[in-house]
Amino acid sequence: MNRIKQKLQENSSKKLLSIYFTAGYPQPEDTVTILKELQSSGVDMVEIGLPFSDPLADGPVIQRSSEIALENGMTTTKLFDQLENIRETINIPLLIMGYFNPILQYGVEKFCRKCSETGIDGLIIPDLPLEEYQLHYREIFQQYDLLPVFLITPQTSEERIREIDEASEGFIYMVSTAAVTGGTGGFGDTQKEYFTRVSKMALKNPLIVGFGIKDRESFEQATAVTNGAIIGSAFIKQLTNGGTSGISDFISSIR
């Protein structure tokens, strides 16, 4: 069974914590070290960001990490080289999150085959439309046992959410709006109403919230009526300020 499906089934009553980091940041060879530290710290899943020169959907922190990773010489080929033997030590689900252009340049089937060979379980490609996936790439994903993860936002219609739910086999990436500014952080009533509204739709796939989760408070708010949350920018900031040595303390501060 795909590791994402297995993790979601095993932890149906537990709030999952997924971490995003950019491959090749802060140092070009940090990828494996970060994965090992995250697994030993009890993280449930990891999203490995494939750096891209024009990351339109990312905030400034992740954009900057992507720029530095590219300056460090990170490429798709180098990432697969780093992940070649990763399943000898890492058993939690791993996803690659990136934009479609580098994957298209690499070759979609070749990319999916390398994902399968290295033990990647799913792909998050924000700029790959559902219709394009279904028309051109679904069979390739299925051939290599890769789960596609699609994003929804507060503006996504109920009809569209149900279409995404039907096409999904792992989880739905529930994009929140930006966290409320100020000393307390966290989410406002609008975000909480959105989380509740979608959770009441009784979708077949779990909901995992991303964007705006940075500490224990925002993690608990995001997961009050959903299945888990993803932390990206806050973890990148941790790597920027404390390097890989502070990963365990950071994860402990979340839950």
Backbone hydrogen bonds in HBPLUS format (Angstrom, degrees):
<---DONOR---> <-ACCEPTOR-->    atom                        ^
c    i                          cat <-CA-CA->   ^        H-A-AA   ^      H-
h    n   atom  resd res      DA  || num        DHA   H-A  angle D-A-AA Bond
n    s   type  num  typ     dist DA aas  dist angle  dist       angle   num
A0006-GLN N   A0002-ASN O   3.01 MM   4  6.28 162.9  2.04 155.0 160.5     1
A0007-LYS N   A0003-ARG O   2.91 MM   4  5.99 160.7  1.95 143.1 148.1     2
A0008-LEU N   A0004-ILE O   2.96 MM   4  6.18 163.3  1.99 154.8 159.2     3
A0009-GLN N   A0005-LYS O   2.96 MM   4  6.17 152.2  2.04 148.7 156.2     4
A0010-GLU N   A0006-GLN O   2.87 MM   4  6.03 162.4  1.90 153.2 158.3     5
A0011-ASN N   A0007-LYS O   3.00 MM   4  6.00 146.5  2.11 144.8 152.9     6
A0014-LYS N   A0011-ASN O   3.03 MM   3  5.03 153.3  2.10 104.8 113.3     7
A0016-LEU N   A0227-ASN O   2.92 MM 211  6.30 160.8  1.95 146.9 141.9     8
A0229-ALA N   A0016-LEU O   2.95 MM 213  6.36 152.5  2.02 158.5 160.8     9
A0044-ASP N   A0017-LEU O   2.97 MM  27  5.47 146.7  2.09 152.3 161.5    10
A0018-SER N   A0229-ALA O   2.96 MM 211  6.20 171.1  1.97 158.6 160.1    11
A0231-ILE N   A0018-SER O   2.94 MM 213  6.45 153.8  2.01 154.5 160.2    12
A0019-ILE N   A0045-MET O   3.15 MM  26  6.61 153.2  2.22 142.5 145.5    13
A0047-GLU N   A0019-ILE O   2.76 MM  28  6.03 167.3  1.77 151.7 155.4    14
A0020-TYR N   A0231-ILE O   2.90 MM 211  6.07 165.4  1.92 150.7 149.6    15
A0021-PHE N   A0047-GLU O   3.09 MM  26  6.58 152.8  2.16 169.3 177.0    16
A0049-GLY N   A0021-PHE O   2.65 MM  28  5.70 170.3  1.66 162.7 160.1    17
A0025-TYR N   A0022-THR O   3.19 MM   3  5.73 138.6  2.37 144.6 140.6    18
A0023-ALA N   A0049-GLY O   2.90 MM  26  5.59 166.9  1.92 143.3 147.2    19
A0030-ASP N   A0027-GLN O   3.17 MM   3  5.43 162.6  2.20 124.0 122.0    20
A0034-ILE N   A0030-ASP O   2.90 MM   4  6.02 167.1  1.91 169.6 172.6    21
A0035-LEU N   A0031-THR O   3.07 MM   4  6.33 162.2  2.10 151.0 155.8    22
A0036-LYS N   A0032-VAL O   2.97 MM   4  6.20 162.9  2.00 154.7 158.7    23
A0037-GLU N   A0033-THR O   2.98 MM   4  6.19 161.6  2.02 151.6 156.7    24
A0038-LEU N   A0034-ILE O   2.89 MM   4  6.07 158.3  1.93 152.7 158.8    25
A0039-GLN N   A0035-LEU O   2.98 MM   4  6.16 163.2  2.01 150.5 154.8    26
A0040-SER N   A0036-LYS O   3.02 MM   4  6.17 167.6  2.03 150.7 154.2    27
A0041-SER N   A0037-GLU O   3.03 MM   4  6.09 128.5  2.30 135.2 148.2    28
A0041-SER N   A0038-LEU O   3.18 MM   3  5.05 133.3  2.41  92.1 105.1    29
A0043-VAL N   A0038-LEU O   3.16 MM   5  5.61 165.2  2.18 158.9 154.2    30
A0042-GLY N   A0039-GLN O   3.07 MM   3  5.36 163.1  2.10 109.7 114.9    31
A0046-VAL N   A0093-PRO O   3.17 MM  47  6.58 151.5  2.25 148.9 157.4    32
A0095-LEU N   A0046-VAL O   2.90 MM  49  6.27 157.1  1.95 161.0 165.9    33
A0048-ILE N   A0095-LEU O   2.73 MM  47  6.05 173.1  1.74 159.1 157.8    34
A0097-MET N   A0048-ILE O   2.90 MM  49  5.90 162.5  1.93 135.4 140.0    35
A0050-LEU N   A0097-MET O   2.90 MM  47  6.10 161.4  1.93 151.3 155.0    36
A0056-LEU N   A0054-ASP O   2.93 MM   2  5.77 124.8  2.24 114.6  98.5    37
A0058-ASP N   A0055-PRO O   3.19 MM   3  5.66 164.7  2.21 117.3 122.0    38
A0063-GLN N   A0059-GLY O   2.89 MM   4  6.01 159.2  1.93 156.9 163.8    39
A0064-ARG N   A0060-PRO O   2.95 MM   4  5.97 160.4  1.99 142.2 146.7    40
A0065-SER N   A0061-VAL O   3.10 MM   4  6.38 154.4  2.16 142.3 149.4    41
A0066-SER N   A0062-ILE O   2.92 MM   4  6.12 151.1  2.00 148.3 155.9    42
A0067-GLU N   A0063-GLN O   2.97 MM   4  6.30 154.2  2.04 149.4 156.4    43
A0068-ILE N   A0064-ARG O   2.99 MM   4  6.26 163.8  2.02 152.7 156.1    44
A0069-ALA N   A0065-SER O   2.91 MM   4  6.04 155.7  1.97 143.2 150.5    45
A0070-LEU N   A0066-SER O   3.01 MM   4  6.23 157.2  2.06 147.7 153.0    46
A0071-GLU N   A0067-GLU O   2.95 MM   4  6.24 154.4  2.01 144.8 152.7    47
A0072-ASN N   A0068-ILE O   2.77 MM   4  6.03 136.7  1.95 142.8 155.7    48
A0074-MET N   A0069-ALA O   3.02 MM   5  5.59 165.8  2.04 152.9 149.4    49
A0073-GLY N   A0070-LEU O   2.95 MM   3  5.10 155.7  2.01 103.5 111.1    50
A0079-LEU N   A0075-THR O   2.98 MM   4  6.22 154.0  2.05 147.4 154.1    51
A0080-PHE N   A0076-THR O   3.10 MM   4  6.42 163.8  2.13 153.5 156.7    52
A0081-ASP N   A0077-THR O   2.98 MM   4  6.25 149.5  2.08 144.8 154.0    53
A0082-GLN N   A0078-LYS O   2.94 MM   4  6.22 153.9  2.01 147.7 154.2    54
A0083-LEU N   A0079-LEU O   2.99 MM   4  6.26 143.1  2.13 146.6 157.2    55
A0084-GLU N   A0081-ASP O   3.31 MM   3  5.19 164.0  2.34 102.7 107.0    56
A0086-ILE N   A0083-LEU O   3.10 MM   3  4.96 173.1  2.10 113.0 113.8    57
A0088-GLU N   A0085-ASN O   3.07 MM   3  5.78 164.6  2.10 121.5 125.2    58
A0089-THR N   A0086-ILE O   3.12 MM   3  5.83 159.3  2.16 117.5 122.8    59
A0090-ILE N   A0086-ILE O   2.89 MM   4  5.85 154.0  1.96 156.0 164.0    60
A0121-ASP N   A0094-LEU O   2.78 MM  27  5.58 165.9  1.80 161.2 166.1    61
A0096-ILE N   A0122-GLY O   3.11 MM  26  6.61 153.4  2.19 152.9 154.6    62
A0124-ILE N   A0096-ILE O   2.94 MM  28  6.27 162.8  1.97 150.3 153.6    63
A0098-GLY N   A0124-ILE O   2.99 MM  26  6.48 151.3  2.07 161.8 170.8    64
A0104-LEU N   A0100-PHE O   2.78 MM   4  5.98 158.1  1.82 162.4 169.5    65
A0105-GLN N   A0101-ASN O   2.90 MM   4  6.14 158.1  1.95 153.2 159.4    66
A0106-TYR N   A0102-PRO O   2.97 MM   4  6.10 149.2  2.07 138.6 146.7    67
A0107-GLY N   A0103-ILE O   2.93 MM   4  6.03 137.7  2.11 139.1 150.9    68
A0111-PHE N   A0107-GLY O   2.76 MM   4  5.88 157.2  1.81 157.7 164.8    69
A0112-CYS N   A0108-VAL O   2.92 MM   4  6.17 163.2  1.95 152.5 156.7    70
A0113-ARG N   A0109-GLU O   2.86 MM   4  6.03 156.0  1.92 149.4 156.4    71
A0114-LYS N   A0110-LYS O   2.97 MM   4  6.19 158.0  2.02 147.3 152.7    72
A0115-CYS N   A0111-PHE O   2.91 MM   4  6.19 151.4  1.99 147.1 155.8    73
A0116-SER N   A0112-CYS O   2.98 MM   4  6.23 159.4  2.03 147.5 152.2    74
A0117-GLU N   A0113-ARG O   2.92 MM   4  6.19 157.8  1.97 148.6 155.0    75
A0118-THR N   A0114-LYS O   2.97 MM   4  6.10 148.2  2.07 146.0 153.2    76
A0119-GLY N   A0115-CYS O   2.98 MM   4  6.05 120.5  2.35 140.7 155.3    77
A0120-ILE N   A0115-CYS O   2.80 MM   5  4.88 163.7  1.83 149.1 146.7    78
A0119-GLY N   A0116-SER O   3.30 MM   3  5.19 145.6  2.43  94.9 104.7    79
A0147-LEU N   A0121-ASP O   3.04 MM  26  6.40 168.6  2.05 138.5 139.5    80
A0123-LEU N   A0147-LEU O   2.94 MM  24  6.29 153.1  2.01 150.8 155.7    81
A0149-VAL N   A0123-LEU O   3.00 MM  26  6.17 148.4  2.10 163.9 160.6    82
A0128-LEU N   A0125-ILE O   3.04 MM   3  5.57 162.8  2.07 128.6 127.6    83
A0133-TYR N   A0129-PRO O   3.01 MM   4  6.33 162.3  2.04 157.0 162.2    84
A0134-GLN N   A0130-LEU O   2.92 MM   4  6.20 166.4  1.94 155.6 158.8    85
A0135-LEU N   A0131-GLU O   2.93 MM   4  6.01 154.5  2.00 146.8 153.9    86
A0136-HIS N   A0132-GLU O   2.90 MM   4  5.81 163.4  1.92 151.7 155.6    87
A0137-TYR N   A0133-TYR O   2.88 MM   4  4.81 144.0  2.02 125.7 136.9    88
A0138-ARG N   A0133-TYR O   2.81 MM   5  5.58 127.6  2.09 167.6 156.2    89
A0140-ILE N   A0137-TYR O   3.10 MM   3  5.26 120.0  2.48 100.9 115.8    90
A0141-PHE N   A0137-TYR O   3.02 MM   4  6.30 166.2  2.04 162.7 166.0    91
A0142-GLN N   A0138-ARG O   2.92 MM   4  6.15 165.6  1.94 155.2 159.4    92
A0143-GLN N   A0139-GLU O   2.87 MM   4  5.98 149.7  1.96 140.3 148.8    93
A0144-TYR N   A0140-ILE O   3.23 MM   4  6.51 147.9  2.34 147.3 153.8    94
A0146-LEU N   A0141-PHE O   2.93 MM   5  4.99 173.6  1.94 143.7 145.5    95
A0145-ASP N   A0142-GLN O   3.18 MM   3  4.88 168.4  2.19 103.2 105.5    96
A0173-TYR N   A0150-PHE O   3.05 MM  23  5.97 159.3  2.09 158.6 159.3    97
A0152-ILE N   A0173-TYR O   2.94 MM  21  6.34 151.8  2.02 162.0 164.6    98
A0175-VAL N   A0152-ILE O   2.80 MM  23  5.84 152.0  1.88 163.1 164.4    99
A0156-THR N   A0153-THR O   3.01 MM   3  5.27 161.9  2.05 112.7 118.5   100
A0161-ILE N   A0157-SER O   2.92 MM   4  6.19 160.2  1.96 153.4 159.3   101
A0162-ARG N   A0158-GLU O   2.98 MM   4  6.21 157.7  2.03 151.0 156.2   102
A0163-GLU N   A0159-GLU O   3.03 MM   4  6.34 145.8  2.15 142.2 151.9   103
A0164-ILE N   A0160-ARG O   2.93 MM   4  6.22 160.1  1.97 154.6 159.3   104
A0165-ASP N   A0161-ILE O   2.84 MM   4  6.06 154.5  1.91 146.5 154.4   105
A0166-GLU N   A0162-ARG O   2.99 MM   4  6.10 155.0  2.05 141.6 147.5   106
A0167-ALA N   A0163-GLU O   3.11 MM   4  6.35 146.6  2.22 142.4 151.0   107
A0168-SER N   A0164-ILE O   3.02 MM   4  6.06 121.6  2.38 141.9 156.2   108
A0168-SER N   A0165-ASP O   3.30 MM   3  5.19 146.5  2.42  96.0 105.4   109
A0172-ILE N   A0206-PRO O   2.89 MM  34  6.25 166.3  1.91 166.8 170.3   110
A0208-ILE N   A0172-ILE O   3.02 MM  36  6.20 171.2  2.03 171.9 170.3   111
A0174-MET N   A0208-ILE O   2.80 MM  34  5.69 165.4  1.82 143.0 147.1   112
A0210-GLY N   A0174-MET O   3.03 MM  36  6.02 157.2  2.08 134.9 137.1   113
A0176-SER N   A0210-GLY O   3.03 MM  34  6.22 169.0  2.04 175.3 174.8   114
A0180-VAL N   A0186-GLY O   3.07 MM   6  6.04 149.2  2.16 160.5 169.4   115
A0192-LYS N   A0188-GLY O   3.12 MM   4  6.42 166.0  2.14 154.5 158.8   116
A0193-GLU N   A0189-ASP O   2.86 MM   4  5.99 156.7  1.91 151.9 157.7   117
A0194-TYR N   A0190-THR O   3.09 MM   4  6.29 150.6  2.18 141.2 149.2   118
A0195-PHE N   A0191-GLN O   2.91 MM   4  6.27 161.0  1.95 155.5 160.0   119
A0196-THR N   A0192-LYS O   3.00 MM   4  6.22 162.6  2.03 147.2 151.9   120
A0197-ARG N   A0193-GLU O   2.81 MM   4  5.95 160.9  1.85 148.3 154.2   121
A0198-VAL N   A0194-TYR O   3.10 MM   4  6.26 171.0  2.11 157.3 157.9   122
A0199-SER N   A0195-PHE O   3.02 MM   4  6.11 155.8  2.08 144.5 152.1   123
A0200-LYS N   A0196-THR O   3.03 MM   4  6.18 143.6  2.17 148.4 156.4   124
A0201-MET N   A0198-VAL O   3.02 MM   3  5.27 158.8  2.06 108.0 114.8   125
A0202-ALA N   A0199-SER O   3.48 MM   3  6.15 169.7  2.50 113.9 115.9   126
A0227-ASN N   A0207-LEU O   2.87 MM  20  5.38 148.2  1.97 149.8 160.1   127
A0209-VAL N   A0228-GLY O   2.93 MM  19  6.28 157.6  1.98 141.9 135.4   128
A0230-ILE N   A0209-VAL O   2.67 MM  21  6.02 147.1  1.78 164.2 167.3   129
A0219-PHE N   A0215-ASP O   2.94 MM   4  6.08 152.4  2.02 151.7 160.5   130
A0220-GLU N   A0216-ARG O   2.92 MM   4  6.10 163.1  1.95 152.4 156.1   131
A0221-GLN N   A0217-GLU O   2.96 MM   4  6.22 155.0  2.02 148.8 156.3   132
A0222-ALA N   A0218-SER O   2.94 MM   4  5.98 160.0  1.98 142.5 148.0   133
A0223-THR N   A0219-PHE O   3.03 MM   4  6.16 140.9  2.19 143.2 153.4   134
A0224-ALA N   A0221-GLN O   3.47 MM   3  5.37 166.8  2.49 101.0 104.7   135
A0235-PHE N   A0232-GLY O   3.00 MM   3  5.34 122.3  2.34 105.5 120.2   136
A0236-ILE N   A0232-GLY O   2.93 MM   4  6.26 154.9  2.00 154.8 163.1   137
A0237-LYS N   A0233-SER O   2.88 MM   4  6.18 155.4  1.94 150.8 157.4   138
A0238-GLN N   A0234-ALA O   3.09 MM   4  6.34 147.8  2.19 135.7 144.1   139
A0239-LEU N   A0235-PHE O   2.97 MM   4  6.35 155.0  2.04 149.4 155.4   140
A0240-THR N   A0236-ILE O   2.87 MM   4  6.16 150.1  1.96 147.2 156.3   141
A0241-ASN N   A0237-LYS O   2.90 MM   4  6.12 159.4  1.95 153.2 157.6   142
A0242-GLY N   A0238-GLN O   2.69 MM   4  5.54 161.9  1.72 153.0 159.2   143
A0243-GLY N   A0239-LEU O   2.93 MM   4  4.22 137.9  2.11 109.5 116.4   144
A0247-ILE N   A0244-THR O   3.39 MM   3  5.60 170.8  2.40 112.6 113.5   145
A0250-PHE N   A0246-GLY O   3.10 MM   4  6.28 156.4  2.16 150.5 157.6   146
A0251-ILE N   A0247-ILE O   2.99 MM   4  6.30 165.6  2.02 162.1 164.5   147
A0252-SER N   A0248-SER O   2.99 MM   4  6.17 158.8  2.03 148.5 154.9   148
A0253-SER N   A0249-ASP O   3.06 MM   4  6.24 135.9  2.26 140.4 151.1   149
A0253-SER N   A0250-PHE O   3.10 MM   3  5.20 130.9  2.36  96.5 109.6   150
A0254-ILE N   A0251-ILE O   3.03 MM   3  5.31 152.4  2.11 107.0 115.6   151
A0255-ARG N   A0251-ILE O   3.42 MM   4  6.86 157.0  2.48 156.4 160.3   152
